[in-house]
Each structure stands twice: as structure tokens, then as C-alpha cells.
Amino acid sequence: MNTPICDFVRQYAQGGAVRMHMPGHKGTGPLGVEALDITEIAGADELYHARGIIRESEDNAAALFGARRTLYSAEGSSLCIRAMLYLALIRARRLGLPARLLAGRNAHKTLMTASALLDIDIDWIFPRPGEGLLRCTVSPQTLESRLARERYMAVYITSPDYLGNMADVAGLAAVCHAHGVPLLVDNAHGAYLRFLPRDSHPLSLGADLCCDSAHKTLPCLTGAAYLHIGQSAPEPFAALAEPALSLFASTSPSYLILQSLDAANPCLAGDFGERLAACAARTAILRETLQNHGYTLTGDEPMKLALTPKPYGYTGDDLHALLGQQGIACEFSDPDHLVLMPGPMLPEAGYQRLERALLDIPPRAAIVGSPPDLPPPERVCSIRQAMLSPQAALPVSQCLGRVLADAHMGCPPAVPILAAGERINADALNCFAYYGREECRVMAP
Ligand SMILES: Cc1ncc(COP(=O)(O)O)c(C=O)c1O
């Protein structure tokens, strides 16, 4: 598989042209990568009007992912989520459907900001009792009953979630398609799923639109992401995908990130799948070793280790600090979880250090308590109305009964406790305290 973007930029850098164009570093600088950092000069194509090297590279990626169309984002899945919602909205407008989305509540905060920008209402599927806020099981049965009652422009789920829980995407897609509703999947954490021995990428399981943060699980630079359009996605999605992305994107995409996506293609077409299978097997062994030692874990995603360490006598934050002292940098922690992300590029020595460090931590008396649940709160107005209203920042202790206006009042990995437009009740205050939130913005009276 070729690398047209990398080839073009390398040739340009070696050609010694006088750079009478942006960026201002003119190809030299302290980072050592400046020579490869160009802008949309002649021959370099245009990211959201891709007809040359970028389109060729995107088509390579589409073939790898089995997509009808794959588009690059140099601004993460966040940009792709805004574009997915816009595409679903445009289709809804054409069909006379309401601007209303049905979504699993454990969504990344970008869903909230995108809904505010596009004035989309969200009906939520809330977590089951005991799931906390980060997990939200959406079964095909639940989805069927919701779609039978209301008309929606699309269904939106997050799979895998931050803790590595995977939804039954095939089952959910079947229900959506039976109702003529597109399925949008935030697959920010699951780009690699396509390359496992058993392909479990959402696109392969029937999603119509799907965003992948390439940078989270593939060997790509931070910011690199894909927007994938499914083979049988509704008609306007592929045709409008470029304008959808460009509506929200910078007009100066990073060519370092584009090269990173381009360079990933031959890697993914090569031995990445074998490396991934070996890594998944190694991660499964480590998971078992930790369980045999007394640790408990959650989630079924093969490349994530999500420890729930309270029964072992530690909070997630305790373990995070202890591993940090051993030179092990973790992905995420909160009182209940510690999330570790190995990957095919991690050397065996990394697994061994992690294993040794975790096994050296002695068990203690179990910490009692589980993450708080939040019963569905009262919705007072739309996310857009709340976020664009006059607002005041207050200590949370003064917020009982007020309406949230914050784009993000969530628990650590950017999952909402409350969405803007919802009333702050005692349960919500309890959750704010649990996750250490001290201040929030509320709608002015
Ligand atoms: C579930 C989920 N969706 C979307 C995003 C946004 O992805 P990106 O950072 O690539 O913009 C994140 C970021 O952590 C995430 O965890």
C-alpha cells in the first residue's frame, strides 16, 4: 500500500524550495520536524476537498476498514462527532424528521457541544442501576422499545467506552435499520478492532457512521482520526461528509498528522494484525495474572486493562500514584477505576514492569463503596438554550435547584454527570462531590 502524502512531503522537503508560504518556521526549527510540516501548497491537495494525494490515501484507509468512504481528521474524533451529527441532521431535515437524537448517556462531552451548535435535542438512555456514570448498557430490546415509541434522526452510542465495555453493535444496528434509523458509533477507543483476528469494528457490525481516534490505539500522532461511512449508510452521508467536516474544522490541518495517518496504512496492511493478536494474547495473560493475584477488572475490550481496585484496598487514584512512582504512566483513574492502555507497540519489558509493580502492591482491607448512580434528572430546556443563555459560575454548594449551563459538568473522562439544561438536584450534587467538582456554570435566573 502506497503512502502518497508522505512521499509528496518528503520530496518537497528534499527539493529545497524557497518557502514563500505558511507556516512561519520555513522548514527549520527546534523540533526537528519542521521540514515535514507544510500547508496546503500546490500538489498537496486540500483536506476537505480531497482530489489528489489525500484522497488517494483516504481511499487506502477506506479499503483497509471496509468503508464506503473514509475521511481523515487532524482534529481528533471530536471533529468527526460534530460532522456525524451534522450529517444525521441534514438527512433528518430532508425527511421531515425531528432534530432529536437517542443516545447512550455515557457519551463524550463533544456530543453535548455538537448538539448545542446544531440545536439537536437528545433523549437519553441512562445507565442501569449499579453501572455508575461511565458505563451504559444499551440492549437491542431497550432500543427496540424506544424506537417503537418515538421518531429519532439517529441513534448514538459509545463503544468501546472508556472502561473497555463493548456494545452489541450488530444487534443495535439491526434494530436501527429495521426502523430506518441510522446508527452512529463513537468508536474513538476502537480503531484497532478492525484488525483483530475476529474483526469487531463497529463499521463491520453495521454502523452507518463511525469515528475512530487513530491516535488512541493505532501508531499515529495525537489528533489523527477517521470518519468512516458505512457501505450501506443513507445516501447523503458520503456525498456531504467533506462539507460536514469542513463546517467545524480548522482551514490549516496539520500535515504531520496527515502523514501519520498516511504512514499508518502500509503498517495496518502489513503485520499490524499479527502484532495486535500477540498483544491481545499478552494482555489476556496479564489480566489473568492480576485476577489470580486478587485484583478485579471490568470491561471486555481486549486491549484495555480497567482495574476496579477498591476490593483490593485502593482507589484507582491511589494505584495511579503508586504506579507513577515506579515510572509507569497510566491513562486514567478515578476513585473506582484505573485504566491502562497497552498496545502492539509496547515492548514486552513494559508489560513486565507493569506486572511486577502491580503484584508488589500489597492487598489491604477492601474499600467499601461503589460509584454513585444518578436517576434521570429533570430536563428544563434544550442543551443549546442552556449553553447559550446568560450564565453565572457558582460554587456547587449554591447550585441546588439551578439549571446547568456548563458544556461539561462531568466525571473525569469527559462523561456528563448532568447535561446542560438539566436541573441540579441533590443526587447530582452528590455526584459532583464524589468527582471533586467544586464550581459550575448555571443559567442566570
Ligand atoms: C469516548 C470518546 N469519544 C471521543 C473522544 C474525543 O476524541 P479525540 O480526542 O480524538 O478528539 C474521546 C477522547 O478521549 C473519548 O474518550
Ligand as a Chemical Component Dictionary entry (heavy atoms), coordinates in Angstrom:
data_LIG
# 
_chem_comp.id                   LIG 
_chem_comp.type                 NON-POLYMER 
_chem_comp.pdbx_formal_charge   0 
_chem_comp.three_letter_code    LIG 
# 
loop_
_chem_comp_atom.comp_id 
_chem_comp_atom.atom_id 
_chem_comp_atom.alt_atom_id 
_chem_comp_atom.type_symbol 
_chem_comp_atom.charge 
_chem_comp_atom.model_Cartn_x 
_chem_comp_atom.model_Cartn_y 
_chem_comp_atom.model_Cartn_z 
_chem_comp_atom.pdbx_ordinal 
LIG C1 C1 C 0 -15.303 8.164  24.103 1  
LIG C2 C2 C 0 -14.570 9.325  23.487 2  
LIG N1 N1 N 0 -15.093 9.912  22.403 3  
LIG C3 C3 C 0 -14.483 10.948 21.794 4  
LIG C4 C4 C 0 -13.302 11.454 22.297 5  
LIG C5 C5 C 0 -12.661 12.599 21.594 6  
LIG O1 O1 O 0 -11.603 12.091 20.840 7  
LIG P1 P1 P 0 -10.401 12.987 20.312 8  
LIG O2 O2 O 0 -9.530  13.252 21.482 9  
LIG O3 O3 O 0 -9.740  12.120 19.279 10 
LIG O4 O4 O 0 -10.964 14.223 19.732 11 
LIG C6 C6 C 0 -12.736 10.874 23.437 12 
LIG C7 C7 C 0 -11.486 11.413 23.984 13 
LIG O5 O5 O 0 -10.926 10.940 24.922 14 
LIG C8 C8 C 0 -13.380 9.779  24.042 15 
LIG O6 O6 O 0 -12.889 9.195  25.143 16 
# 
loop_
_chem_comp_bond.comp_id 
_chem_comp_bond.atom_id_1 
_chem_comp_bond.atom_id_2 
_chem_comp_bond.value_order 
_chem_comp_bond.pdbx_ordinal 
LIG C1 C2 SING 1  
LIG C2 N1 SING 2  
LIG C2 C8 DOUB 3  
LIG N1 C3 DOUB 4  
LIG C3 C4 SING 5  
LIG C4 C5 SING 6  
LIG C4 C6 DOUB 7  
LIG C5 O1 SING 8  
LIG O1 P1 SING 9  
LIG P1 O2 DOUB 10 
LIG P1 O3 SING 11 
LIG P1 O4 SING 12 
LIG C6 C7 SING 13 
LIG C6 C8 SING 14 
LIG C7 O5 DOUB 15 
LIG C8 O6 SING 16 
# 
